[in-house]
Amino acid sequence: MKAGRAVFRIVLFIIIGVVIGYSVYTVNSKRLLGNQLPMPFGIGSSVVLTGSMEPALSVNDLVIVKALPPEEYKIDDIVVYQDQYSLVIHRIVVINGDLVVTQGDANDVTDDPINLSQIKGKMIARVPFVGIIVNGIKTLPGVILILLVAGFLFYLSVRNEKAESNKKLDAIKEEIRRLKEEQSSAAAAGEGAAGSTAATDGTGIADNAGDAGIAGNAGTAGDAGIAGNAGTAGNAGIAGITDTAGDAGIVENTEDREDNVREDS
């Protein structure tokens, strides 16, 4: 797209240069040299102003004229020649040495004889109704209008290019902003994950310490204390009391019974 705009500007400048150059050259040729049909490269153009060549040519048709050597002009050629300060485009009807007689297709009479040197060239092409534009371009207001139009087109081209550049720049800024937001979100997520891991490790340590403490107390108080009390109060104490009280009572009662038997005897 950018290359297309560059080509458009180059073509636009070329057209402007050609129009201005041709206008200046034409004006100078007509005023300074009296040449009503400048042909810098052997090719010129002229506009039909009357209907004398109807139906072959109409008013405001643009005709392209090519200069030829005098000996190459033939009868029936449509030629443009200069008659004092005006141009005439008619058909050759007679060639007599260096003298040529022309006539308009729509005219009943022939023109006055002219010399071959007066002929500017032979018509080689015709563009219908384009002569209005060409005549307008040749005038000063026409040149100014063309310059204004060309300047406006150039302005539109530059403005559109600038708008596209701004659009691309905004897109780049938006992409940078989005990447920054993603980076900030990723950093925040990483910090949150690190905090959760630290809290989990602390809880595990507390749980392990609590379990160890409970286990230690339980082992000391439960197993040792209960075993000790059971061994002392249950086994030793009960057994001791039973043995002492039972054995002693039985012995004493037996001895008393023996004494009573002896006394009775």
C-alpha positions as CSV (number, residue, x, y, z in Angstrom):
1,M,0.0,0.0,0.0
2,K,2.8,2.4,0.9
3,A,4.6,1.6,-2.4
4,G,1.4,2.3,-4.3
5,R,1.0,5.7,-2.7
6,A,4.6,6.5,-3.6
7,V,4.0,5.5,-7.2
8,F,0.8,7.6,-7.2
9,R,2.7,10.7,-6.0
10,I,5.4,10.2,-8.6
11,V,2.8,9.9,-11.4
12,L,1.0,12.9,-10.1
13,F,4.1,15.0,-10.1
14,I,4.9,13.9,-13.6
15,I,1.4,14.9,-14.8
16,I,1.7,18.3,-13.1
17,G,5.1,18.8,-14.7
18,V,4.0,17.8,-18.1
19,V,0.9,20.1,-17.9
20,I,2.8,23.1,-16.7
21,G,5.6,22.5,-19.2
22,Y,3.3,22.0,-22.1
23,S,1.3,25.1,-21.2
24,V,4.3,27.3,-20.9
25,Y,5.8,25.9,-24.1
26,T,2.5,26.5,-26.0
27,V,2.0,30.0,-24.8
28,N,5.6,31.0,-25.7
29,S,5.3,29.3,-29.1
30,K,2.1,31.1,-30.0
31,R,3.1,34.6,-28.7
32,L,6.8,34.6,-29.5
33,L,7.1,32.4,-32.6
34,G,3.6,32.7,-34.0
35,N,3.4,28.9,-34.1
36,Q,-0.2,27.9,-33.4
37,L,0.5,24.2,-33.2
38,P,3.8,23.4,-31.3
39,M,5.1,20.0,-32.1
40,P,8.3,19.5,-30.0
41,F,8.7,15.8,-30.8
42,G,6.9,15.8,-34.2
43,I,3.6,15.0,-32.5
44,G,1.0,17.6,-31.6
45,S,-2.7,17.9,-30.8
46,S,-5.5,20.2,-31.9
47,V,-9.2,20.6,-31.1
48,V,-11.9,20.8,-33.7
49,L,-13.7,24.1,-33.4
50,T,-16.3,23.9,-36.2
51,G,-18.4,21.3,-38.0
52,S,-16.8,21.7,-41.4
53,M,-15.5,18.1,-41.3
54,E,-18.7,16.4,-40.2
55,P,-19.3,13.5,-40.0
56,A,-15.7,12.5,-39.9
57,L,-14.9,15.0,-37.1
58,S,-17.1,16.8,-34.7
59,V,-16.8,19.9,-32.6
60,N,-14.5,19.4,-29.5
61,D,-12.9,16.3,-30.9
62,L,-9.2,16.0,-30.1
63,V,-7.1,15.1,-33.0
64,I,-3.5,13.9,-32.8
65,V,-1.3,15.2,-35.6
66,K,2.1,13.8,-36.8
67,A,4.5,15.8,-38.9
68,L,5.6,14.2,-42.2
69,P,8.0,15.1,-44.9
70,P,6.3,17.1,-47.7
71,E,6.5,14.4,-50.3
72,E,4.6,11.9,-48.1
73,Y,1.3,13.8,-48.0
74,K,-1.3,12.3,-50.3
75,I,-4.8,13.0,-51.6
76,D,-7.5,12.2,-49.1
77,D,-5.2,12.8,-46.1
78,I,-6.8,14.9,-43.3
79,V,-4.2,17.5,-42.5
80,V,-3.8,20.5,-40.2
81,Y,-2.4,23.7,-41.6
82,Q,-1.9,27.2,-40.3
83,D,-3.7,30.0,-42.1
84,Q,-2.1,33.2,-40.7
85,Y,-3.0,33.0,-36.9
86,S,-5.5,30.2,-37.0
87,L,-5.4,26.4,-37.6
88,V,-7.6,24.6,-40.2
89,I,-8.2,20.8,-40.3
90,H,-9.4,19.7,-43.8
91,R,-9.0,17.0,-46.3
92,I,-6.5,17.2,-49.2
93,V,-8.3,17.0,-52.5
94,V,-5.6,18.3,-54.9
95,I,-1.8,18.1,-54.9
96,N,0.0,20.1,-57.6
97,G,3.7,20.3,-57.0
98,D,4.2,22.3,-53.8
99,L,0.6,23.6,-53.9
100,V,-2.1,21.8,-52.1
101,V,-5.9,22.3,-52.2
102,T,-8.0,21.2,-49.2
103,Q,-11.7,21.1,-48.5
104,G,-14.0,20.4,-45.6
105,D,-16.2,17.3,-45.9
106,A,-19.3,19.4,-45.0
107,N,-18.3,22.3,-47.3
108,D,-19.4,22.8,-50.9
109,V,-16.3,24.8,-52.0
110,T,-12.6,24.2,-51.7
111,D,-10.2,26.2,-49.7
112,D,-7.6,28.5,-51.2
113,P,-4.4,26.7,-52.3
114,I,-1.6,26.5,-49.7
115,N,2.0,25.6,-49.8
116,L,3.1,22.2,-48.5
117,S,5.3,24.0,-45.9
118,Q,2.2,25.4,-44.3
119,I,1.0,21.9,-43.3
120,K,1.7,21.0,-39.7
121,G,0.9,17.4,-40.0
122,K,-1.4,14.6,-40.8
123,M,-4.2,13.4,-38.4
124,I,-3.3,9.9,-37.1
125,A,-5.9,9.6,-34.2
126,R,-9.1,11.1,-32.9
127,V,-10.5,11.2,-29.4
128,P,-14.2,12.4,-29.3
129,F,-15.2,15.3,-27.1
130,V,-11.9,15.4,-25.1
131,G,-11.1,18.7,-26.7
132,I,-13.2,20.5,-24.0
133,I,-10.7,19.4,-21.3
134,V,-7.7,20.1,-23.5
135,N,-8.8,23.6,-24.3
136,G,-9.5,24.2,-20.6
137,I,-6.0,23.0,-19.6
138,K,-4.4,25.4,-22.0
139,T,-5.9,28.4,-20.2
140,L,-4.5,30.0,-17.1
141,P,-7.6,29.2,-15.0
142,G,-7.4,25.6,-16.3
143,V,-3.8,25.3,-15.2
144,I,-4.6,26.7,-11.7
145,L,-7.5,24.3,-11.4
146,I,-5.2,21.4,-12.3
147,L,-2.7,22.5,-9.7
148,L,-5.4,22.8,-7.0
149,V,-6.7,19.3,-7.8
150,A,-3.3,17.8,-7.8
151,G,-2.4,19.5,-4.5
152,F,-5.7,18.2,-3.0
153,L,-5.0,14.7,-4.2
154,F,-1.5,14.9,-2.7
155,Y,-2.9,16.1,0.6
156,L,-5.3,13.2,0.7
157,S,-2.5,10.7,0.0
158,V,-0.4,12.2,2.8
159,R,-3.3,12.3,5.2
160,N,-4.3,8.7,4.6
161,E,-0.7,7.5,5.0
162,K,-0.5,9.4,8.3
163,A,-3.8,8.0,9.5
164,E,-2.6,4.4,8.8
165,S,0.7,5.1,10.5
166,N,-1.1,6.4,13.6
167,K,-3.4,3.4,13.5
168,K,-0.4,1.0,13.4
169,L,1.3,3.0,16.3
170,D,-1.9,2.7,18.4
171,A,-2.0,-1.0,17.8
172,I,1.6,-1.4,18.9
173,K,0.9,0.7,22.0
174,E,-2.1,-1.5,22.8
175,E,0.0,-4.6,22.4
176,I,2.6,-3.3,24.7
177,R,0.0,-2.4,27.3
178,R,-1.5,-5.9,27.1
179,L,1.9,-7.5,27.5
180,K,2.6,-5.4,30.6
181,E,-0.7,-6.4,32.1
182,E,0.0,-10.1,31.4
183,Q,3.5,-9.7,33.0
184,S,2.0,-8.0,36.1
185,S,-0.7,-10.7,36.5
186,A,2.0,-13.4,36.2
187,A,4.2,-11.7,38.8
188,A,1.2,-11.4,41.2
189,A,0.3,-15.0,40.7
190,G,3.9,-16.0,41.4
191,E,4.0,-14.1,44.7
192,G,0.6,-15.6,45.8
193,A,1.9,-19.1,45.1
194,A,5.1,-18.4,47.1
195,G,3.1,-17.2,50.1
196,S,0.8,-20.2,50.1
197,T,3.8,-22.6,50.1
198,A,5.3,-20.8,53.1
199,A,2.0,-21.0,55.1
200,T,1.6,-24.7,54.3
201,D,5.2,-25.5,55.5
202,G,4.5,-23.6,58.8
203,T,1.3,-25.6,59.4
204,G,3.1,-28.9,58.8
205,I,5.8,-28.0,61.3
206,A,3.2,-27.1,64.0
207,D,1.3,-30.2,63.3
208,N,4.4,-32.3,63.6
209,A,5.4,-30.6,66.9
210,G,1.9,-31.1,68.3
211,D,1.8,-34.7,67.4
212,A,5.2,-35.3,68.9
213,G,4.3,-33.5,72.1
214,I,1.1,-35.4,72.5
215,A,2.8,-38.6,71.8
216,G,5.5,-37.9,74.3
217,N,3.1,-37.0,77.1
218,A,0.9,-39.9,76.3
219,G,3.8,-42.2,76.4
220,T,5.1,-40.8,79.7
221,A,1.9,-40.2,81.5
222,G,-0.2,-42.9,80.1
223,D,2.0,-45.8,79.7
224,A,4.5,-45.2,82.5
225,G,2.1,-43.8,85.1
226,I,-0.7,-46.2,84.5
227,A,1.6,-49.1,84.4
228,G,3.3,-48.0,87.6
229,N,0.0,-47.5,89.5
230,A,-1.3,-50.7,88.2
231,G,1.7,-52.6,89.3
232,T,1.8,-51.0,92.7
233,A,-1.8,-50.8,93.6
234,G,-3.2,-53.7,91.7
235,N,-0.7,-56.5,91.8
236,A,1.6,-55.7,94.6
237,G,-0.8,-54.0,97.0
238,I,-3.7,-56.4,96.6
239,A,-1.4,-59.4,96.7
240,G,0.4,-58.2,99.7
241,I,-2.7,-57.4,101.7
242,T,-4.3,-60.7,100.8
243,D,-1.3,-62.7,101.6
244,T,-0.6,-61.0,104.9
245,A,-4.2,-60.8,106.1
246,G,-5.2,-64.3,105.0
247,D,-2.1,-66.1,106.2
248,A,-1.9,-64.3,109.5
249,G,-5.6,-64.9,110.3
250,I,-5.5,-68.5,109.4
251,V,-2.4,-69.2,111.6
252,E,-3.8,-67.3,114.5
253,N,-7.2,-69.2,114.4
254,T,-5.5,-72.5,114.1
255,E,-3.3,-71.9,117.2
256,D,-6.4,-70.9,119.3
257,R,-8.2,-74.0,118.3
258,E,-5.3,-76.2,119.4
259,D,-5.1,-74.5,122.8
260,N,-8.8,-75.1,123.4
261,V,-8.5,-78.8,122.6
262,R,-5.7,-79.2,125.0
263,E,-7.6,-77.6,127.8
264,D,-10.6,-79.8,127.2
265,S,-8.5,-82.8,127.3
